[in-house]
Amino acid sequence: MYIIDPEHSDARVGSTHTNGIIYLELVGGEKDFIKEMAHFEIYKPASSLQNVTRKFYIDRNSALLRKLYAEQAVNEKTIAAVSESEGQRFIKLNQRYDQLLHELKPDTALILQDFPNRRLASYLIVAADLGLLSDLTFRKAPEEEYFFRSEHLVFMNTLQDMGVKIYWKSPLQGDLVLYKRFFMRSSIIPSFHEAFSSRKLAAIYGTAGAVDADTRKEIIDSIKSFKDFHGGICGILTGGSAGSIMSFVSKTASSLGLLCGAVYWKIPGVDIYSQVDFAAHLGRNDLLERQEILSETTEADIYFKGGVGTNLENAITFVKKKLGIGYYKPQIFVGEFYKPLQDLLSHLTSEGMVDPGVFKNCYFIKHGAEIFETLCRHFGSEDKMVLEVSVNEN
């Protein structure tokens, strides 16, 4: 059982370090306070929901979609419209797309080959506002079939806010549902929702190059330690590059039973590691958007040895903390590799160049196995909580 109090309280259940005791860790001020009412939501692991009847359009109609795309019945100029009143029919698009508003019936599911261009997108927003659009499915993403620019993300967010469900029949990863800015299989949603809502996701950064044996060991120990801290459903988020720390992290997380996700970034000559549970796909010029997703989704940043890109990521987080954004999040630097950075941060504060509060939640540890203790120190000690509960019960 996993319990979540959405008002900045985090319940961790099932950890080997809690002896089965359920407790709430209140993240807030130093003074005690009384909560007159608490809201609890109980989620089951995704494995127990596998036999539940599928409810998403892309799941119910997977074979139909595959046939439409294979036979090219849906193409650049033809879309399929499915509604209860008229069933399935095909609509030939004119250059202005204005006939859509006259031909669509209420709660219509549209099937497109290509992601909507700017003009078509504007008509689809109007259609959604009029209650004509319920579901939108496409085959090819706008940037090299797999990536989206910021304007495309805004469009999809707008449709979702209007109640439209968005699906991607991805040639690379199969039938995907857009959920909280990430594409994933529908079977992943319950587990992702539990981990996302209770902030049990960590971002891991590191080199896009080869991974040495010592770093591999530290990664494995880190992920095991992170899992021990939460004890239940939790996950890891990376940049998703193949043949790097990021792909090794994803493989390790998956083998240990954690969710693994990626925020892909279109970089020339760099392949993506596609075997993940959930992913966002961003265009080449959307570095800050990528960092924003990584920052907002996760509860902690964990850094292994890396180059310019990795250090840019932690520098952006420093700047955000200086601006008062994300100040609570721990930044954990693993290994002797980061000793020079630790010295630099000390130098900056001693010279009065940076407020020490910016680096308050930076932790420099020697080994990945120290992740558990570091998170306990940052969020609150589990051992202390267990002792206090035991004493009170006696």
PyMOL commands that set and color helices and strands:
alter all, ss='L'
color gray80, all
select helices_A, chain A and resi 46-49+57-60+62-70+100-103+118-129+150-161+186-197+213-230+245-255+287-297+308-322+336-350+356-359+368-379+382-393
alter helices_A, ss='H'
color red, helices_A
select strands_A, chain A and resi 2-5+9-10+25-26+41-43+78-83+87-92+108-111+133-138+165-170+174-179+182-184+201-205+235-238+259-265+278-282+300-303+331-334+362-365
alter strands_A, ss='S'
color yellow, strands_A
deselect
rebuild
show_as cartoon
